[in-house]
Amino acid sequence: MRGFVKTVTALSGYLNAIAGTSLILLMVLTIVDVVLRGFNKPILGTYELVGLAGAVAIGFSMPRTSLLRGHIYVDSLIALFPRRVRNGFNVATRVVVLVLFFLTGWNLFAYADDLRKSGEVSLTLQFPFYPVVYGIGICCFFQCLVLICDLIKIKERSYE
């Protein structure tokens, strides 16, 4: 089980690096576009690229953020309960969220396939949307693996 958790941790780091790179490119593109607009030479398709890069940054950072429990959650009430009740609550929520992300990933793959078949592209740059949607779908499936790691940690009593 430790090997599985370590592998998921390492892979989530790679996905997070992609998210970080996307965020840096998004910021650089925005800054360069603003500067060039001052010279009346804006970068064509900046709005589209920023939107796609933002989607990549959010989607690809999700598994690592969840693994490190860097998201915002309120557990004030849950902290008052004994460990066994807290673990039961954590297992129940992880299972529900695991199903949610699996269904989301499944539907994103179906949507990306529809986009690919229809040839849907962005307005200005004619960039296809489906690779980004497939990427976020993969991240949803990877999020399921992160949630399985959480369940393993709860079972091994190393989650807290």
N, C-alpha and C positions, 0 to 999 in steps of 0.2 A: 504493500500500500504506500509505503514511503516513496518508492520509485515513481509511482503514478503522480503523487502530489508534487514531487520535485520536477517531473517532466512538464506538468501543467503550469507550474510556477515559471519554469524557464520559457516555455512557449508564450505565456502571457506577457513576459518581458519583451519578447520579439514583437508581439502585436502592439505593445505599448510604445516601442521604438518607432514603429510605423506611424502610430498616432502622433507622436511627438514631432516626427519629421513633417507630417502633413500640417501640423499646427505652425511649425516654423515657416514652411512654404507659404501658408495662408497669410501669415503676418508680413513676410517679405513682399509677397505679391501686392498686398494692400498698401504697404508703405510706398513701394515703387509706383504703383498706380496713382496714388495721391500726389506724389512728387511730379510725375509726368503730366498729370492733369493741369498742374500749374503752368506747364509749357504747351498746353493744349494738344497733348499727345497721349491720351489714355490708352491703357492696355485693353485690347479687344477681348471680351469674354471674362473679365475679372469677376463679375457678379456670379457667373456660373461656376467658375473655378473655386471661388471662395465657398460657395454653397456645397460643392462636392467635397472639397478639402475639410470643411467643417463636419460633414457627415462621416468622413473617414476618421477624423480626430475623435469624435464622440464614440462611434461604434467600436473602433479598435482599442480605445482606452478602457472600455467598460469591463472586460474580464480582469485586468490587472487591478483596477480600482476596487472591484468586488473582492478579489483575492486578498488585498491588503485592508479591506474594510474601510476604504477611504471615502465611502459615500455617507451621506447624512442619514442618520436614523435615530429614532428616539426610543430608548429602552429604559426610561426611568421607571415605568410601571413594572416591566418585566424583571428589572434588577431586584425588586422587592421579594420575588418568589424564590423558593429553594432551587438549587441547581438542577434537580430532576425536572421540575416544571419548566424552567428556562430552556433546558435541552429539548424538551417536548415541543415547546413553542418554536424553537429554532429549527427543529427537524420539519415540523409542519409547514413553516413558511418557506423553507428551502425547497421542499417538494412541490409546493404550489408554484413557486417562482421557476423551478426547473421545468415544469410542464408549460408554463407561460412562455419561457424563452425557446423551448423546443418548438412550440406551435408558431411562435413569431419567426424563428429561423426557417421553418418549413414554408410558411407563407411568403417570406421574403425570397426564397428560392423559386417558388412558383411565380411570383411577381417579376423577378428578374428574367425568368424564362419567357414570360409574356412580353416583356420589354425587348428582349433579344429577338424574338420572332416577329414582333411588329416593327422593329427597326427604329424605335423611339430614341431620339437624340436631343441634345441641348440645342437651343434656338440659335445662338450665335456661332459657337465653335463646332457644332455638329458632333459633339462628343457623346458616345453612347452611355446611357445611364446604367445599363445592366451590370457592368463590372463592379461598380460601387455597391449596388444592391446585393450582388452575390457576396461581396466582401463583408458587408454588414451581416448577412445571413450566416456566414461562416463564424463571425464573432458571436452571434447568438448561440450557435451550437457549442462554441468554445466556452461560452458563459455557462452552459449546462455542465461542462466538465468541471468548471470552477465550483459550481454548486455541489457536485458530487464530492469534490475535495472537502468542502465544508461539512458535508455529511460524514465523511471519513474522520475528520478532525473531531466532530461532535462524538462519534462513537469511541474514538481513542481518548476522549476527555482532554484534548489539547486545543479546543476551539476558543476558549476564553482568552 
